[in-house]
Amino acid sequence: MVDLTTRLGSLELKNPVLTASGTFGYGLEYADFINLEQLGGFIVKGTTLEPRQGNPYPRMAETPAGMLNAVGLQNKGVHHFIEQIYPQIANLNTQVIVNVSGAKIEDYAACAELLAPLAGIEAIELNVSCPNVKQGGMAFGTTPDGCQSVVEAVRKVWPRHLMVKLSPNVTSVVDIALAAESAGADSISLINTLLGMAIDVEKRRPMLSTVTGGLSGPAVKPVAVRMVWQVSKNVKVPVVGLGGICTAADALEFIMAGASAIQVGTANFVNPAATVDIINGITEYCERHGIKNLDEIRGCI
């Protein structure tokens, strides 16, 4: 028997497979395709203190081996989540994690404080790395001081597991990760999307209304694996890897690079059952190699 149970500090997952924020809605959208309780957990779309309309269309574009998006954290706000969404997902037998973002530090803290009383929400993921908003997001995650300030503010009001999602669009991702850890992060997730751009040569204009956007999908995986490997060697808290994971082999690369758990993002758009396929694939791999627990191969590179 293979035991895929995974611990991120105090947060226990039945397996290491999570979904990436912004690619899985509130989970409910995928309930017709998979049993949500098979997942280690899912991370709901980016949630802000106030509703956000997001960026103008067009805000998604296909690219070779990936996609660009500039959705801009469109959501109905934390109060909508608490009143309308939370009652529908609170009793699921899996970890429900809320991705929290904001335009200023006070927004992050206020949003987290409102979520704190919700039973069953054992963790939040702090988004200091979104490249698609004009204020906040990546602006806080590009310097150690900026990241530390946000994490410290949220740590004061959020009593449970605090995951911090990092941007790859920095000079030294290790320095940012160390700042998040020192400020109270319980785990680090990376990477968010790489800043990219695409041009329609027939129309002679950018394919996104915002000109630039976030690149995700298989094209970013080698960069993500490298950054997860670097960060996991330098921090003591667990690392959650994401970026272009489509198969069990992809997920295992991240685990061997040092990730305790992984997130599946863009692959959900191509195959709504990608997460379950990956869980089954990891199990099959472990059985084939006589591996009883992922600790046997985690960080082996």
N, C-alpha and C positions, 0 to 999 in steps of 0.2 A: 504494500500500500504506500502511495506517495502522499506525504503531508505537505500541502501547499500553504498552510497557515503562515501568515506573514505579520510581523510586528513592526510598527513604526513607533518606537517608544511605547507609550501607553495605549496607542491605537492598534487594535487587533483587526486584521483582515482575514477572511477565510481563504483568500488566495491573493497573489500580488497584482491582479489585473484591475485597474481603475479606468475610468473614462476621462478624457481631457475636457476641461471646461470650454464651452462654446461649440462643442461638436455633438453634444448629447442632450441638448435642451434641458428639461427638468427631469429627464429619465422617463417620464410618462410617454413621451413621443416614441420611445423604442419598445414599450411594453407589448406591442403586438408582434414584435419580431423575436424577442428573447425574454427569458425569465430573469428579471432584474436581480433576483435574489441569488442567482448563480455568480454574480460579480463579487469581487473583493469589495467594491464600492463604486459609486459614481459621483462625479463632481458636476454640480449644476452650473448653468450658464452664469457669466459674470453678473454679480448683483451689486447695485450701487444704492446710496442713500435715497436719491431721488430718481424718478423715471428718466430714461435716456432714449432719444429717438434714433440714435446712431447716425452714421454718415449717409449722405445721399447716394442713390444708385447711379451707376453700377458700382458694386462694392465686393464682387467676387470675380475671379478670372482664373481659368485653367492655365497651367504652365507645364512644361515637360517634367514628369515625375513629381508633380505637386500642384499646389494652388496658391493664389494670393487672395487674401481677404482684408477688407477694411470696414467690417461691420460697425466697429466703434462702440462695442459694449451696449448694444440696444437691449433694454430690459425695462420692465414696469416698476422697478424699485423694490426695496427691501420690504416695505409694508405689504405690497401685493404678494410677495413670496410668503410672508408670514401668514397672511389671511387666506390666500387662495391655493397656494402650492403645497406648503408644508403639511396641511392636514391630509393630503393625498399620498404623501411619501413617508410620513413620519414613522409608520409602523412596519416598513419593509425590513426584512431580515438581511440587511446589508448596510454598509456604512454610507451614509449620505453626507457629502461634504459640500459646503457652500463656498464658491469663489467670490471673494469680496474685492471691490475696487473703489476708487474715488478720485475726485479732482483735487482734493487737498487732504492733508493728514487728518484733520478733524472729521472728514467724511468717512474715512476708513474706520476710525475708532467708533464713531456713532453707529455705523452700520453693524459692526461686530458686537457692540453693546446691545443692540436690539435683538440680535440672534442668540445671544448668550442664554436667555431663559428657555430656549426651545429644547425639550427633551428629545434625545435621539439624534441630534446634530452634534456629533462628537468631535468634529474638526471643521476648521475653515481653511481655505487656501487663499493666501494674500497675494493679489496680483499686483506686483510692482514692475510689470514687464510688458504691458500691452503697447505695441507700437502704433495703434490705430486711433488714439484719442489725442486731442490737442492739449488737454490738461491732465495731469496726474499720470497714472499708469507707468509707462517706461521712464518717465522723468524722474521718478523716485528710485528706480532700480538701476540707474546707470552710474551711481557713485556710492561708495560704502557709507558715507554720511547720510545720504538721502534714504537709502534702504534701512539703515539703522534707526532713523527717526520714525519711519512708519511702523516698523516692527515693534519698537519700544512703546509707541502710543497704543497700538492694538493689544499688546501683551498686558497692559494695565487693566483692560476691560474684558479680555477674552480668557476664560479660566481653563479651557481644555486644549486639545491638540491644535497647534498653530503651524501650518505648512506655508512656506514662502516660495512663490514661483518666480524664477529668475529669467532675465533677458539674456540672450546670446549676443546682443548688440552692444558689447562692452569690451574694454581693453583687457581686463582680467576678471573673469567670472569667479575665480577662486576668492579674490578680495571681497567681492560682493557677498559671496556665500558665507565667508567668515564673519562679515558684518552682521548678516542676518542671524547667524548662530549666536554671536555674542549678545545680540539684542533680545534673544529669547525664543527664536524659532525652534520648534520641536522636530521639524524635518524641512528639507529643501527639495523643491521640484524644479526640473529644468530638462529641456529648454522651452521657452516660449518661441514664437515665430521669429524668423530672421527677416530683417527689413529688406524688401525687394520692390521691383518695379517691372512693368511690362507695357509695351507700346503696340497699338494697332497701327501697322504701317500703312494700311489702306486709308484709314481715317486720319492718320498723322496726329494721333493724340493718345494719351495714356489710357489704359484699359480700366483703370479705377478712377472714380471721381476725386479721390484724395491724392492721386498721382502715385504715391507709394503705399505699400500695405505689407501685411505679414505673410511670409512664405512658409508653408507647411507641407507635409507629405514626405514620401521617400527621399526626395532630393536633399533634405536637411539631416537625414539620419547619421551620416558619418560625423558631421559636426556635433550633433547631440551626444553621440556615444563618446566622443573625445572629451567633451565638457563634463559629462557625468563621471567619466574615469578620473579626470583631474580633480573635481570637487570631492568625490568620495574618498580620495586619498588625503584630503586636507581638513575635512570636518569630522566631528565625532557624531553628529546627528545623522539619522537615516536620510538617504537620497532617493528621490523618486524620479525615474527617467522617462522622458517622452521626446518624441520627434521622429515622425516617419515610421512608427511601428505598425506593421500590417500583418505580420505572421508571428508564430511562436518563435521561430529562429531570430527574428528581429528583437523580440522581448528578451530572449536569452542572451543576446549580445549585451544589452543594457545591464542585465543581472550579473553577467560575468565581469562587466566593467565596474561593478560596485553598487548598482542600484538595489535597494531593498524591495521596491515595487515599481510598476510601470503604469503609464497612462496611454490609452489608445485614443487618437484624435481623428485626423482626416480619414483614416480607414473606415470609420463609421459611416461616412457618406457613400462610400463605394460598396461596402458590405455591412448591413445593419447588424449582422451576427458576428462581426469580426472579433469582438471581445470573447465570446463563448468559444469560437474556433481557436483562439489563442490559448485560452485556459486548457482546452482539451489537448492542444498540441504540446503545451508544456508538460502536461501529465504523461503523454505518450513518450516524449523525449526522456523524461526521468525514468519511466518504466524500462525503456530500451537500454538505458545506461546504468541501471541499478542504483539510481539516486533516490534516496528516501526523503530528503529535505533539501530545499534550495540553498541552505547554508553551506552545503557541500561544494557548491560551485560559485556562490556569490563572491564577487571581487577576486576571482581566481586569476585575472589578468594583471 
